[in-house]
Every structure is written in C-alpha cells, then in structure tokens.
C-alpha cells in the first residue's frame, strides 16, 4: 500500500522509494510453489481482480469525511493496524481499490505494518498554502503520498492525487527486488552444479526451485539430520520472516508482486544460439529464469529474464504480461528486450 522507504531513486520515467534488502531471494515456502513454475505449466492461475458487479459496488462507495485532518489520519491508522480493507476503502473512496491491494497480500500487510509503526514513532500534520494537509510519519518524517483536503465542509483523503505516486513507489520497489532475485538465482545455480546432487555421475543445474521431499533436485531443501544447507537455504528464513508461508499444492502466491518460472532452453538471440538446456534428462546446458508481475500496472510493469551469463533483461508486455510470462519457454532476448543493471 504505502512504501515508507527514505532512499529515493530515478529509474527510467518511474520515481520511487527504495528500502532494498540486498540479499533478498524469491522463496515462497510451498511444496510446489507457483512462482517456481516450469515450462510444463500452462496459463497462470488468475489473480484476484474486481469483477464487474464488484466494480460497480466500489464505484458506489461514498468516501468518508472527517471533522478534522487529525481525525482523518487517526482513522486511517486504526484501519491500517487492523488490516481492515473494507474500512480503508471507505476512507479512501472508490479510487483506493488499486492502492489497498497490489495482488500480493503478504507485501500489502508488510506495507501497512511499516506505516503504522512509523506513525507510532512520530507523526505530525503540515498545512500547506495550497489547502492540502500532509501527514509526516516516523523519525525520517516520511510524507504520506495522499494529502488530506477540505471538501463539502469536511476533510477527506485526496486519493486520486496520491495514487500515481504510490503505484510508482510500489512498482519501483518490486522491480528492484526482482533484479536482486535474478542475481541470487544465478548464484544459487552456480553453487548447485558444484556437486553431484543425485549421485548419477553428472554435474547439472537444478530444474526446480524447491526440491521434492527428501530430495536435492531443487535449489532449496530443508537442512538438518546431517543434510548440508541448500543453495537457497540462507535466504529461506528471510522469506519466512517477511510472512511468506507454505501454501497448498498448486496455490499461486506472488513474491513482492512477481511470479517466477524456470526456463529450460534458450533461443537464437541468446549468446551461443538456440539450444535446450536439458540433455538426456539432466539440465547441463545452462539455466534461465523469467519473472513477471502478478498484476500489471499495480504490482509491476516490466517482465525480467536472466540466464547463466548473469545479464538481466527487461521488457514491457503491457496488459499481456501475465500471459507472456506464464507461457514463455525460452530465454530469447531479441532487440525488444533491454539490458538492465541492478543497483549496487
């Protein structure tokens, strides 16, 4: 919802706040996590969207007005602390639907928690000459993107005025995180191939992100009982700490607004030309990954790919991002893809 990061950075035309954990990894604790899809899987599980009837209801919601800016801010924080999306929608009005829910419930809750924590640390209201009242939260006095304005004798949140900035901050944060995930994936695969994990006499890359039970056929497996730590082991705890939990088989859960799939081949535009990475059942010819937004324009814009060379590419598929990402089978960065440098 709101990103309270203090470091600001410009990337292309998008402006956003960043508080990037440099070692973050896309690990959703699932037996067969949806973000770990391979090219065998078809179209993506639909993410939650407002159905026509729901959209009509949302448009009919009357935004709540308050007696003072102080009351407006306090009501917002109470709803945020309770995680009450219904009340948040009343406070923000119909325009608030896209900022209350990004498609990633875990990240949304974390955003709310950070805002509430900052509010409890410190809060003040600044009355500006243009009639807007800006809330400043936390020790860094982060400015809430949505101003409070007078309307019809009361005070309301000008959701439309702050909506674009909130989206830009969220998208920027998620896309920076994806680039770190791509780097971590490359490192994990390079570590994985260093040993014969299945005792078949072949050094190979992992074809899965999460191993089958009691196996080491993926980049992650539970350690303990004499088992060495997996390449993704040190990072699994981070995802769990952030609130990403094990899901039932086949349930699709985005990580920081993105889904991830392993690619097992590359096309003619990749260095070395077209080839399958899997030879006689073992993935020895390379590896690749695609990451695409759970909700285009809300949780992310760009789709990202990376392979064994470690170069990350991005492309804007528009509203077809989910379809393109879920059906992609090859790493094939033609001229429509652009190289992108992760922040250092």
N, C-alpha and C positions, 0 to 999 in steps of 0.2 A: 504494500500500500504506500507508505511513506518511507523513503530512504533517508536516514539521518546522517549519512556519511559526510565528513567535513572536507575531504580532499576532492577537488573539482578538476575535471579534465575535459578537453575537447577532442572528440573523435569524429571525423567527417563532419556532418552537419548536426550531430546529436550531442547535446550537452547533458552531463550527468554527474552525480555524486558517486564516489567510489570508496569502499572500505574493503579492499580485496584481500582475502587470505591467500597468500602466495602459494601455498601447498595444497589448495583445495582440490578434491577429486570427485568425479561424478560417481558416487557409490550409493545406490539405493538398496537397502537391505531386503532383497527378495530372492526367493528360491530360483525363479526365472524372471528377473526383472524386465519390465517392458522397455526401459531405456537401454537394455542390453540386447535388443533385438538383432538377429542376423538377417541375411538376405532371404531366408526361408519364410519370413513373416510378411504378410501382405499389408493391406491398408491399416492405418493406425486406429486404435480404439478412440472413438470420438471423445474429445474433451468436453467439459460442461459448457454449454452455450445457452443463452437465453432463447427459449422457444418463442414463437410468435405470440402466444397468449401471455407468456411471462413478460415479454417485452411491452405489450400493451398495458399490463398492470403496472410495470415500472414507470411508464410514462404518466400514469395517473397519480403517482405518489406525490403528495403535497409536502414540499420541503418545510421542515420545522424552523420557525423563527424564535429567537430568544430575546429576553428583555435587555440583555447586555452582552458585550463581547466576552466578558468573564464567564457568564453562564454558558455561552456557546462553547467556549473552549473546555470548560469543566465537563459538560455533557458529552463532548466528543471523546475526551479521555476516559470517561466512565464506560462508554460503549466500546472503546478500543480495548480497555483492560478486560472487559467481559467477553470480548470476541463476538459481540452481538452484531452480525452483519445486517440484520433487519433494521436495528436502530441506527446503524451507520448510514444505511440507505436513506432513512428518514431525515437524518441530519444533513446529508449531502444532496438529497434530491435525486431525481432520475439520472442526472449527469454522473452520479457517483458510482454507477454499476461497474464501469471498467476499471476504476482505481481501487475499489474494495476487493475485487477478486481478479487475480492475474492468471489463474489456471494452475497455480502451484500453491496448494493450501499451506504447506509447511513454510514456504518463504513468506507467504502473506502473514501468517501468525508471528513469525520472527520480526517482521517489519512493525507490526502492531506493538509487540513487546518492547522493541527498541524505542519507539516513540513514547510509550507510557513511562519507561524508565527515564528517558530524557526529561519528560515533563515533571517527574517527581524530583529529579535533581535540581532543576531550576526552571521557572517559566515566567515570562513577562509579556505584556502586550504593548506594541508600539503603534500609536495612532499617526498615520501619515497624512500629508496635506491633500492627497487625492481622495480622501474619505475612506481609505482602506485601513483596517487594523491587522497588523501582522503579529502572529504569535512566535516568540523565540523560546526554544526549548534546550535544556541541557547546559552543561558547563561551556560548551562551544557556542552557545546561543544560536543553534541551527534554526533557520527561519522556515516555518511551516509553509509549504508552497501555496496552500489555499488561503486567501485572505478572508477576513470577516468584514462584511459591508452592511450598511443600513438599507433596509428595504421594507416598504409599506409599514413604517413605524416600528419595525423590529430589526434584529440583527441575524444575518444568515451567512453561511459559508458560500463564497463565490466559487463554486466548484468548477465551473467552466474555465475560469481564469487560471486555475492552477492545474487543470487536468493534463495539459500537454507536458508541462514540466515534470509532473510525477511520472508519466509514461516514459519520458526521455531518461529520467534518472533510473527507473527500474530496468529499462531495456539496456541502458549502458552498463549497469552493474552486472546484469545477467550475461551480456555478451563478453565482458571482460572475464567473467568466471569461466565461460565456455573455453576461451583460449587457454586458460590455466589447466582446465580439464584435458584438453588436447595434448598439451605438453606432458602432463602426468601420465596419460595413456601411453605415449611413445616411450617414456622412461620405463613404465611397467612392462611393456612388451620386450624391451631390450634386456631387462632383468630376467624375464621369464624364460627366454630362449637360452639362457646360460646353462641350464641343466636339463637333463632328460626327465621330464616330469612324469611320464607314463611308462618309463622303462621299456620303450620299444626300440631303443638304439638310435633314435632320431631326435635331433635338437630342433624344436619347432616353436612357433608362436602360438599363443592361446587363441582359440576360436570362440571363446566365451569370456564374458567379464566376470561371471560368478560360476564357480565350479559346482559340479554335481556333488551330492552328499558323499563324503569320504573320498573324494577325488581331487586331483590337482589339474583339472582340464580347463580351468579358467584363471583369470588374473587374481581372483580372491578365493581363499578358503579359510575356514576358522583355524586358528593356531591352537596349540595345546596338545596334550597327550603325546609329546615327543615330535609333533609336526613343526617344521620350520615356518616362519612367518611368510605369508604370501606377498607378492609384489605390491598388492594394494592394501595389505594389512595395516600399515601405519596410518592409512588415510580413512579406513573404515570407521574408526572411532569418531572422526570429525563429522562425518555424515550423520552418525547416530546422535551425536551431541547436538547437531542442528535440528534434530527432530525427525529425520527420515527413518522410518521404521520398516520392518519386514512386512511385505504385502502378500496376499494370497496369489496363487499361481495365475499368471495372465493379467493381473491388475496393473494398469499402466499409471505410473506416477512420475511426473517430471522432476528433475533436479535443478533447482534455481531457474525454473521456467523453460527447460530444454529436455528433449528426449535424445537418446544416444543409441547408435547401432554400429556394430562391427561390419566392415565391408571386406569381402574376401577375394577381390580382384581389382585390377586397375585397367584403365582404358588407354587409348592411343595418345592422349595428351599428357600422360604421366611420364616422368623420366624412366627410360628403359622400354617404353612402349607397352602395348596391351599384353596382359598375362593374368592367369589365375594364380592366386597366392597358394591355393591348396593343391598339393601334388600327392596322389595316392593316399588321400585322407589326412595328410599332415600339412599344416599351413607353414611352409618353409620359404615361400617366395616373397614374403612381405606381409604387411598388415595395414589396415586403414580404419578410419572412424568417421562417421557423419553425425553432426549434432544439428537438430532443427527445433524451432520454437514450438512450445506447446500451444500457444495462442498467438498467431501472427499479429504484430502491431500492439500487443498487450504485454506479453512476456518476452518478446524478442522480435527482431526483424531479419537479421542475417542468418543464413544456414552456413555451417562451417564444416570443412573436411580437412583431414590430415592423414599422411601415410608414414611409412618407415623413414622417409627423408626428413621428417620433422618440420616441414614447411606447411603453415596453416593458410587455407584459402577461405574466402567468404563470398557469398552470392545472395542477392535478394530475389527470392522466388515469388514475392508478393503473396497474395492470398492462397497460392498453391504450395506454400512452403511445407505444410504437413504431408501432403500427398507426395511431393517430390522427395522429401526426406525419408518417408516410410517405404518408398518403392526403389530408392537408389540401391544399386547392386555393385557399382564400380567407383573407384576413385579416379575421376577423369576431369581434371581442372583445365577446361578449354579457356578461350580468351574471355569468356563471360565471367570467369572467376578471378578474383583479385587476391594477391598475396597480402597477408596482414601480419604485422609484427606485434606480438604480445608485449604488454608493458613490462619493464624490468624493475 
